[in-house]
Amino acid sequence: KGVMAISGLGLDGKALKDLASKLKKTCGCGGSVVGETIEIQGDKKELIKQILEKNGFKVKFIGG
C-alpha cells in the first residue's frame, strides 16, 4: 500500500490532528501526523481532495 502525504496546510498541531482524524474516519484507513504533514494510508486521493476542498483548502497533486 502507498501513503498520501498532505502538507502545506498552515495549521497548528491540534488542528492538524483533528483534520487527520476526520480524514482517517471518512476514508476508513489509518494514518498519522508527522511534523507538519498528515500521512494517510492507501490511495484515496479523490475522496481526500473532496474533503479538503469542502474545508476551504486548495488541492494540488504532486508526484505519483
C-alpha positions in Angstrom: 0.0 0.0 0.0 1.0 3.6 -0.6 0.8 6.5 1.7 -0.5 10.0 0.8 1.4 12.9 2.4 -0.6 16.1 2.9 1.4 19.2 3.6 1.4 23.0 3.4 -1.9 23.4 5.2 -0.7 26.1 7.6 -2.5 24.6 10.6 -1.3 24.2 14.2 -0.7 20.8 15.8 -4.2 20.4 17.2 -5.9 21.4 14.0 -3.7 19.0 12.0 -4.6 16.1 14.4 -8.3 17.0 14.1 -8.2 17.1 10.3 -6.2 13.8 10.2 -8.8 12.1 12.4 -11.6 13.3 10.1 -9.7 12.1 7.0 -9.0 8.7 8.6 -12.6 8.2 9.7 -14.1 9.3 6.4 -11.6 7.1 4.3 -11.7 4.2 6.7 -8.0 3.9 6.8 -5.0 4.6 9.1 -2.7 7.5 9.2 -0.7 9.8 11.4 0.6 13.4 11.8 4.4 13.7 11.3 5.7 17.2 12.0 3.5 19.4 9.8 2.5 16.6 7.4 -0.6 14.4 7.6 0.1 10.9 6.3 -2.9 8.8 5.2 -2.5 5.1 4.2 -3.8 3.9 0.9 -4.8 5.7 -2.3 -7.9 7.7 -1.6 -6.8 10.9 -3.3 -10.1 11.9 -4.8 -12.0 11.4 -1.6 -9.3 13.3 0.4 -9.4 16.1 -2.3 -13.2 16.5 -1.8 -12.9 16.7 1.9 -10.1 19.2 1.8 -11.9 21.4 -0.7 -15.0 21.4 1.4 -12.8 22.7 4.3 -11.6 25.6 2.2 -8.2 24.2 1.1 -6.8 24.4 -2.4 -5.6 21.0 -3.5 -2.6 20.3 -5.8 -1.3 16.8 -6.5 2.5 16.3 -6.7 4.2 13.0 -7.7 2.7 9.6 -8.4 
